[in-house]
Amino acid sequence: MPAAHAPLTHFDAQGQAHMVDVGDKPATHRVAVAGGRIEMQPATLALIESGNAKKGDVLGIARVAGIMAAKKTSDLIPLCHPLALSRVAIDFEATRADPTSAAAVFCTATVETTGPTGVEMEALTAVQVALLTIYDMAKAVDRGMTITGVRLLEKRGGKSGHFKAAGPTSA
């Protein structure tokens, strides 16, 4: 059955929300990569990159926040399973403004586990919280920052196999 027509797995036969039973699924190595960007004024990006922001090392703190968020995903998203994550990596790539786009920081989160369910939600949560942390730390100088384009870029492992998003996967 094509994915677009597959039933929603978080509802039972009566239409009630429930946590998916993964007890009989085999433990396999699973990887998810998510990405997104925060657009800002060029001066804001320069301040972040200089390390002279009033609140400290913006990207370093955002990296730790993203890692913490991945670990707490099941506390934030009601029907997610708590997972033993084996790896969470948060990477940032800055892009300079040109006449057609703003300055931006692109965040990529790579999350891995060996288990019966995937880590897509953990990767997406990590990106969102890392970008929100950048916003929080730089909002005193640029309240117009915009978080955009958060999406799953790649997923490997499990029954559904390999997924790779079409289009650009970085800044």
Secondary structure, 3 states (H helix, E strand, C coil): CCHHHCCCCCECCCCCECCCCCCCCCCEEEEEEEEEEEEECHHHHHHHHHCCCCCCCHHHHHHHHHHHHHHCHHHHCCCCCCCCEEEEEEEEEEECCECCECEEEEEEEEEEEEECCCCHHHHHHHHHHHHHHHHHHHCCCCCCCEEEEEEEEEEECCCCCCEECCCCCCC
